[in-house]
Each structure stands twice: as C-alpha cells, then as structure tokens.
C-alpha cells in the first residue's frame, strides 16, 4: 500500500510541474508575439493556387510594375483574375456573360501578351 501511495504522490507532483511548465511556455510565447509585432514590419508574400495541384506555392513579392492599360468596352466587367509569377490572367465578360475573354498580361514587360476569346459553339 505504501508503494501505491508513493506512486500517486509522485504522479501528482509530475502533473503540477507539467501544468507549471505549460503556463510558463505560454507566457513566453505571448511575450515573443508582442515584441515581434513592434520591431519588424510585416512582409507580404502572396500565395497563389496553381490549377491541377493540391499545394499552394509561395511566391516572392512582385516589384512595382506601374500602370497597365487594358481595353474594356462599355458594359464589360472584370469577373476574376489570377497571378502566376510575373503574369496575370484577367477574365472579362459582358453583363450578360456574352463575349467573355481572357487577357494575359505580363507584369514585368507592362504589356498584354494575348487574348483568348471565349465563344459558344453557335457562333
């Protein structure tokens, strides 16, 4: 019976010490998070999903590329876009979904690389 009591007391001490270490570790983590926010500026690293893969590829930040003019007719709107490296693909269509097109833009060269016109089989 003495052995059982000694084991229970020893396990109780281990539980108390473990809880103390968890509280101490959480207080250290909280202090580090507060100081890192004040001392360093956040860096923006966009992650863009790539079609056909299950992983997200981290990319380096883009350099400033200035203004790029894209011709958009009246009534057209930007439906969606994706960025892959230094290229952007814009999905533009009219209000009723007619005349949809994809515009591929080089952000590095500041020019339109090409357009893909989406037509139905009736046209």
Secondary structure, DSSP 4 states (H G I P E B T S, - for coil): -HHHHHHHHHHHHHHHHHHHHHHHHHHHHHHHHHHHHHHS------EEE-TT-SSEEE-PPPPP---------TTEEEEEEEEETTEEEEEEEETTS-S-EEEEEETTTTEEEEEEE---TT-
